């Protein structure tokens, strides 16, 4: 019994070590939440894009070299927690697999791009979904987003050995939706119907009057033409017929 207890005590730390060391659990967590710009910005949200503040100064103390990639992970809100960081840079998920995986990596940058301490640099932002010309099969393609969302995003830093650090997930981001035409209130709709009906009846009356006038004009023209022909026929004088007896008597 004592031997079994000693073996259990020795195996317990090993078991805890094996349990803790799992793919993706060695990432350094950066206490930063990606967010939309707080300043009023035109086009901050559209039907296929949204704008984020750059994570300035968030990766300065991370074990990265300047060329190492920092990706933006875009995910559907309901699949964000199931995201698994790629083990190699070459395995970065492309937008073509967004529907199947529920997430993809885009807007590759480096620590140099996100350096802090630039008070005169103004507002520095990232526009997600702003590239209409890239191939969905290519890594880092920043293609327009396929729907209104909601989406969540976070930043993922990698080096040659794999994932190194990641930020927190953002809050849910909803894009703008196309505005549907809304009819006028009920009273105005009924009034509009009445006006349209009245105009339709008036138009029908005017059309009937016009047809009556046209028909009357045609009939008058025909009657006048017939009367004139009758007058002309009555006034026709055959001179050669009257002179015929005189010729015979001679």
Phi, psi and omega in degrees: 000319180296323180295318180295323179294318179297318179296321179295319180294323180288324183282337184298311177299321179297319179295318178296322179294317180294322181292322184282326183272091179232157181304130176091347182276351180272006181288138173282131181266124179260124183282068178223135180248115176302145183209160175289154178300137178284334180286153176293119185225126180293133181076022179301320176229129174233192179282347182219004181220161168211162187244137179240151169288143176288142180280068186294130176075008185276343185243016183289331182257013179269148181287077180228153167263163185301323179282349184297142186280145170239115184260155167258122178268123177250128184220152167295145185302323184278354179243003184299318184289344179266007181294134176241122182294137177296147182281336179228157178298326181292342182267011182302132184289133180266158180299339180299334181261015185298317181295325182279313184275328184088003179200162174203167181250138182210178176050058178296132178220190177221174182298332180297322182290338185248028177293140178268187177075038176239079184294336182259012184277348181076197182280122180247122188227167173238132178254114183272130178086026190261004184247113180270354189252352183278157179278135179296341180278345185274145178293139177081004180299129182257058186286158178302144180288143190279351183198187185281350180098201011278156179239158169229149180224156171205165180257139182232122179258136182227156169232193184296337182270346180134199181296142182242311185209157178211152176270182175283163173285146176285171170288170180295137180243122178253133176274166176290150177246152179297133181282127177272148181290129179251129179289164179292163177304166187302316182296317179293324179296317178296319177297321178296320179297319180296316180298316180297318179296317179298315179295324178295317179296317179298319178296320178295320179296315179298321179295320179294318178297319180297318179295320178297318180295319180296315180295319179297318180296320179294318180294318179297319180295322179292319180294317180297320180294321180292319180295320180295322179294323179293320179297318180295322180293323180289327182273001182285126185244122182268093183295322185291335178288322180290332181272354184293318180296323179298320181293321182293321182293333177283000000 
